[in-house]
Amino acid sequence: MGAPFKKFEAHGSGGPRIREIPMRMVLPNLVTVLAICAGLSGIRFGFEGRFEPAVVMVLLAAFLDGIDGRLARMLKATSKFGAQMDSLADIVNFGVAPALVLYAFLLDRAGSFGWIAALLFTIACGLRLARFNVLDEDNDRPIWQSEYFVGVPAPAGAVLVMLPLYLSFLRVGVEPGRPAAFIATGFTVLVAFLLVSRLPVYSGKSLKVPGDRVLPIILAVVLYVLLLMTYPWYTLTASVAGYLIFLPFSVRAYTKRAKREGEKVPPSDIG
């Protein structure tokens, strides 16, 4: 009679052992885990009423979540495990954490409407991420369309939805009262619909910089980072306003490109 249980294989039959995995394969997953820790820490700070560090932790989580995939590709350390970890981190850092921090700060003053708005944003973020994963595997999609996101990307949605916190931190008379809570509720629902919309948003993935403009662009990026470090809430508020203004221009550019490529643009792709 054979043994009642089979020997446990940590990585499945024939998989590599822990000691055989190079460090470069572990590093991107470590960044992903740190991003999750930052997002969950932001939620903790929000429930403790420490909202400025809560926002910083959520933004840090978004930053770490944005570089782990690029780090994996740079180190040639992409894996199915890493892709699954990244997807789980995305929904926490871009959906759950911003919604709960904003709810603890302001949306709870709108009662059930605020909670519904927070739920809608989180669900919209999950749907947006699922659609991104599906489109990323679509090999039949025209190459030029890969230059555009379908709907506002989840990281941008996380930064946008926290606009009420930035405005409050500016201390320009925006008090977290009941009227502001209902306005923030409406804004949260708007961002949720932008996430799941068919709005074409230019991604900048194929953007090429002319050689004579490299130094000015580097200087501009450094200036933005310095402003972000020195005047974070003013810079983030201006960034949100600039991004919202940019969206109609992105739709216009997409429509022109589609006509140039000789393709008909269905109404669902521009709204």
C-alpha positions as CSV (number, residue, x, y, z in Angstrom):
1,M,0.0,0.0,0.0
2,G,1.4,3.4,-1.0
3,A,1.8,6.5,1.1
4,P,-1.5,8.3,1.8
5,F,0.0,11.7,0.8
6,K,2.3,12.8,-1.9
7,K,5.5,14.6,-1.2
8,F,4.9,18.4,-1.2
9,E,6.6,20.3,-3.9
10,A,6.8,24.0,-3.2
11,H,7.0,25.0,-6.9
12,G,5.1,22.1,-8.4
13,S,6.6,19.0,-10.1
14,G,9.9,19.7,-11.7
15,G,9.9,23.4,-10.6
16,P,13.0,25.2,-9.4
17,R,14.0,25.1,-5.8
18,I,14.2,28.3,-3.7
19,R,18.0,28.3,-3.7
20,E,18.1,28.1,-7.5
21,I,16.3,31.4,-8.1
22,P,18.6,34.3,-8.8
23,M,18.2,37.5,-6.9
24,R,17.3,39.5,-10.0
25,M,14.1,37.4,-10.2
26,V,13.2,38.2,-6.6
27,L,13.8,42.0,-6.8
28,P,10.7,43.0,-8.9
29,N,8.4,40.9,-6.6
30,L,10.0,42.5,-3.6
31,V,9.2,46.0,-5.0
32,T,5.6,44.8,-5.6
33,V,5.3,43.6,-2.0
34,L,6.7,46.9,-0.7
35,A,4.1,48.7,-2.8
36,I,1.3,46.7,-1.1
37,C,2.7,47.5,2.3
38,A,2.8,51.2,1.4
39,G,-0.8,51.1,0.2
40,L,-2.0,49.3,3.3
41,S,0.0,51.7,5.6
42,G,-1.8,54.6,3.9
43,I,-5.1,53.0,4.9
44,R,-3.9,52.7,8.5
45,F,-2.8,56.3,8.6
46,G,-6.1,57.4,7.2
47,F,-8.1,55.5,9.9
48,E,-5.8,57.1,12.5
49,G,-6.6,60.6,11.1
50,R,-3.0,61.2,9.8
51,F,-4.1,62.1,6.3
52,E,-1.0,63.8,4.9
53,P,1.2,60.7,5.5
54,A,-1.7,58.6,4.3
55,V,-1.7,60.4,0.9
56,V,2.1,60.2,0.7
57,M,2.0,56.4,1.3
58,V,-0.7,55.9,-1.3
59,L,1.3,57.9,-3.8
60,L,4.5,56.0,-2.9
61,A,2.6,52.7,-3.5
62,A,1.5,54.0,-6.9
63,F,5.1,54.9,-7.7
64,L,6.5,51.5,-6.6
65,D,3.7,49.7,-8.4
66,G,4.5,51.6,-11.6
67,I,8.2,50.7,-11.6
68,D,8.1,47.0,-10.7
69,G,7.0,45.9,-14.1
70,R,9.6,48.1,-15.8
71,L,12.3,46.8,-13.4
72,A,11.3,43.2,-14.2
73,R,11.6,43.8,-18.0
74,M,14.9,45.7,-17.5
75,L,16.4,42.8,-15.5
76,K,14.7,40.2,-17.8
77,A,13.0,38.8,-14.7
78,T,9.4,38.7,-15.9
79,S,7.3,35.7,-14.7
80,K,3.7,34.6,-14.5
81,F,4.0,34.8,-10.7
82,G,5.2,38.4,-10.9
83,A,2.3,39.3,-13.3
84,Q,-0.3,37.9,-10.9
85,M,1.3,39.6,-7.9
86,D,1.3,42.9,-9.8
87,S,-2.4,42.6,-10.7
88,L,-3.3,42.0,-7.0
89,A,-1.1,44.9,-5.9
90,D,-2.8,47.2,-8.5
91,I,-6.3,46.7,-7.1
92,V,-5.1,47.4,-3.6
93,N,-2.9,50.4,-4.4
94,F,-5.0,52.1,-7.1
95,G,-8.5,51.0,-6.0
96,V,-8.9,50.1,-2.3
97,A,-6.3,52.4,-0.7
98,P,-7.3,55.7,-2.3
99,A,-11.0,55.0,-1.8
100,L,-10.7,54.2,1.9
101,V,-8.4,57.1,2.6
102,L,-10.8,59.5,0.9
103,Y,-13.8,57.9,2.7
104,A,-12.1,58.2,6.1
105,F,-11.2,61.9,5.3
106,L,-14.4,63.2,3.7
107,L,-16.8,60.8,2.0
108,D,-18.2,59.4,5.3
109,R,-19.8,62.8,5.9
110,A,-22.0,62.2,2.9
111,G,-23.4,59.1,4.6
112,S,-24.4,56.1,2.4
113,F,-23.8,58.2,-0.8
114,G,-20.1,58.6,0.1
115,W,-19.7,54.9,0.8
116,I,-21.4,54.0,-2.5
117,A,-19.1,56.4,-4.3
118,A,-16.0,54.7,-2.7
119,L,-17.3,51.3,-3.7
120,L,-18.0,52.4,-7.3
121,F,-14.5,53.8,-7.6
122,T,-12.9,50.6,-6.3
123,I,-15.0,48.4,-8.5
124,A,-14.3,50.6,-11.5
125,C,-10.6,50.3,-10.8
126,G,-10.9,46.5,-10.8
127,L,-12.8,46.5,-14.1
128,R,-10.3,48.9,-15.6
129,L,-7.4,46.7,-14.6
130,A,-9.1,43.6,-16.0
131,R,-9.8,45.3,-19.3
132,F,-6.1,46.4,-19.5
133,N,-4.9,42.8,-19.0
134,V,-7.3,41.6,-21.7
135,L,-6.3,44.3,-24.2
136,D,-2.6,43.7,-23.5
137,E,-3.0,40.2,-24.8
138,D,-4.9,41.2,-27.9
139,N,-2.5,40.7,-30.8
140,D,-5.1,41.7,-33.4
141,R,-5.3,45.3,-32.2
142,P,-3.6,47.8,-34.6
143,I,-0.2,48.7,-33.4
144,W,-0.9,52.4,-33.3
145,Q,-3.8,51.9,-31.0
146,S,-1.5,50.5,-28.4
147,E,-0.2,54.1,-28.0
148,Y,-3.6,54.9,-26.3
149,F,-5.1,53.6,-23.1
150,V,-8.8,52.7,-23.2
151,G,-10.2,54.9,-20.4
152,V,-8.1,56.7,-17.8
153,P,-5.4,54.4,-16.4
154,A,-5.8,53.1,-12.9
155,P,-2.7,55.0,-11.5
156,A,-3.9,58.2,-12.9
157,G,-7.4,57.5,-11.4
158,A,-5.9,57.0,-8.0
159,V,-4.1,60.4,-8.2
160,L,-7.2,62.1,-9.6
161,V,-9.6,60.9,-7.0
162,M,-7.6,62.3,-4.1
163,L,-8.0,65.8,-5.3
164,P,-10.3,66.8,-2.4
165,L,-7.4,65.9,0.0
166,Y,-4.9,68.1,-1.9
167,L,-7.3,71.0,-1.8
168,S,-7.9,70.6,1.9
169,F,-4.1,70.4,2.6
170,L,-3.7,73.8,0.8
171,R,-5.7,75.4,3.6
172,V,-7.4,77.8,1.2
173,G,-10.8,77.6,2.8
174,V,-11.8,74.1,1.6
175,E,-13.2,72.6,4.8
176,P,-14.1,68.9,5.0
177,G,-17.7,69.6,5.8
178,R,-21.0,68.0,4.6
179,P,-21.3,70.2,1.4
180,A,-17.7,69.4,0.4
181,A,-18.4,65.7,1.1
182,F,-21.3,65.6,-1.5
183,I,-19.1,67.5,-4.0
184,A,-16.3,65.0,-3.5
185,T,-18.8,62.1,-3.8
186,G,-19.9,63.4,-7.2
187,F,-16.2,63.9,-8.3
188,T,-15.4,60.3,-7.1
189,V,-18.2,58.9,-9.2
190,L,-17.0,61.0,-12.2
191,V,-13.5,59.5,-11.9
192,A,-15.0,56.0,-11.6
193,F,-16.8,56.5,-14.9
194,L,-13.6,57.9,-16.5
195,L,-11.8,54.7,-15.5
196,V,-14.4,52.4,-17.2
197,S,-15.1,54.7,-20.2
198,R,-13.8,54.1,-23.7
199,L,-12.0,57.4,-23.7
200,P,-8.8,57.2,-25.6
201,V,-6.0,58.5,-23.4
202,Y,-2.5,59.0,-24.9
203,S,0.0,56.8,-23.1
204,G,3.3,58.3,-24.4
205,K,4.8,54.8,-24.7
206,S,6.2,55.5,-28.2
207,L,7.0,59.1,-27.7
208,K,10.5,59.9,-29.0
209,V,12.4,62.9,-27.8
210,P,14.5,64.9,-30.4
211,G,18.1,65.0,-29.6
212,D,18.3,68.8,-29.3
213,R,15.5,68.7,-26.6
214,V,16.8,66.1,-24.3
215,L,18.5,68.5,-21.9
216,P,15.6,70.9,-21.6
217,I,13.2,68.0,-21.0
218,I,15.5,66.6,-18.3
219,L,15.6,70.0,-16.7
220,A,11.8,70.3,-16.8
221,V,11.4,66.8,-15.1
222,V,13.9,67.8,-12.4
223,L,12.0,71.1,-11.9
224,Y,8.7,69.2,-11.6
225,V,10.2,66.8,-9.0
226,L,11.6,69.7,-7.0
227,L,8.3,71.5,-7.0
228,L,6.6,68.2,-6.0
229,M,9.0,67.9,-3.0
230,T,8.8,71.6,-2.0
231,Y,5.1,72.4,-2.8
232,P,3.5,68.9,-3.0
233,W,-0.2,69.8,-2.7
234,Y,0.0,72.8,-5.1
235,T,1.9,70.7,-7.6
236,L,-0.5,67.7,-7.3
237,T,-3.5,70.0,-7.7
238,A,-2.0,71.7,-10.8
239,S,-1.2,68.2,-12.1
240,V,-4.7,67.0,-11.7
241,A,-6.1,70.1,-13.4
242,G,-3.6,69.7,-16.3
243,Y,-4.5,66.1,-16.7
244,L,-8.2,66.8,-17.0
245,I,-7.5,69.5,-19.5
246,F,-5.3,67.1,-21.5
247,L,-8.1,64.5,-21.9
248,P,-10.1,66.3,-24.7
249,F,-6.8,66.9,-26.6
250,S,-6.1,63.2,-26.4
251,V,-9.5,62.3,-27.8
252,R,-9.0,64.8,-30.7
253,A,-5.5,63.3,-31.5
254,Y,-6.9,59.8,-31.5
255,T,-9.7,60.8,-33.9
256,K,-7.3,62.4,-36.3
257,R,-5.0,59.4,-36.1
258,A,-7.8,57.0,-36.8
259,K,-8.9,59.0,-39.9
260,R,-5.3,59.1,-41.1
261,E,-5.1,55.3,-40.7
262,G,-8.3,55.0,-42.6
263,E,-10.3,53.5,-39.8
264,K,-13.8,54.4,-38.7
265,V,-14.0,55.5,-35.1
266,P,-17.1,54.0,-33.3
267,P,-18.9,56.3,-30.9
268,S,-18.0,54.0,-28.0
269,D,-14.3,54.7,-28.5
270,I,-14.6,58.4,-27.8
271,G,-17.0,58.5,-24.9
